[in-house]
Amino acid sequence: SQQGEEDPQALSIQEGENATMNCSYKTSINNLQWYRQNSGRGLVHLILIRSNEREKHSGRLRVTLDTSKKSSSLLITASRAADTASYFCARVYNQGGKLIFGQGTELSVKP
Amino acid sequence: GAVVSQHPSWVICKSGTSVKIECRSLDFQATTMFWYRQFPKQSLMLMATSNEGSKATYEQGVEKDKFLINHASLTLSTLTVTSAHPEDSSFYICSARVMRLAGPRGETQYFGPGTRLLVL
């Protein structure tokens, strides 16, 4: 399968805690993207990190990329109940821009 | 900006009927639109890539004659599920890339809210 692996598949934490989700992929990338999906809804783009970048921040989100290990992580700090959603990493498959999604992590933040 | 809409948001139909789903980029022109299918608790699986003015490119295992894609303009792509059967029940999501835009925005896909199809 071309899909990447994500772990954990499900994560349940209390509000205020940090949540870390990991993504691994098999082939080289130009960039890796993280998306969020609320239940039964479309996807929202969170962060794009390029292959020559190691870390990127956006508000409470921090993404790291280790191209030597072909892995990325998404950290959500000081989580809120509203962060409850599924989170997917995705890489561009070819010049045509096709995205290949990981299996996703289902995050539940309990108030 | 970069809003993508889908219509309808949900549809219930009888087995054997055809269902058309529209995907529109509301405030930008989309070079390319993509159609995904998502089953419950699973990831998105790319079905096809839709380019304006040309034939869609289907992923391996996706039946071209069953899932008809028409990309008539730079802001509209349609997916028609022909002769739908219960196993076609799924969540269908489209996305669009911003046309001729360099940098991260040009590489980002903007997703519609999805269409839930239930075939009885």
Interface residues (C-beta under 8 A of the other chain):
Chain A: Q3 N30 N31 Q33 Y35 G40 R41 G42 L43 V44 H45 L48 F88 V92 G96 G97 K98 L99 I100 F101 G102 Q103 G104 E106
Chain B: V4 Q6 T32 F34 K41 Q42 S43 L44 M45 L46 T49 T57 F91 I93 S95 R97 P104 E107 T108 Q109 Y110 F111 G112 P113 G114 R116
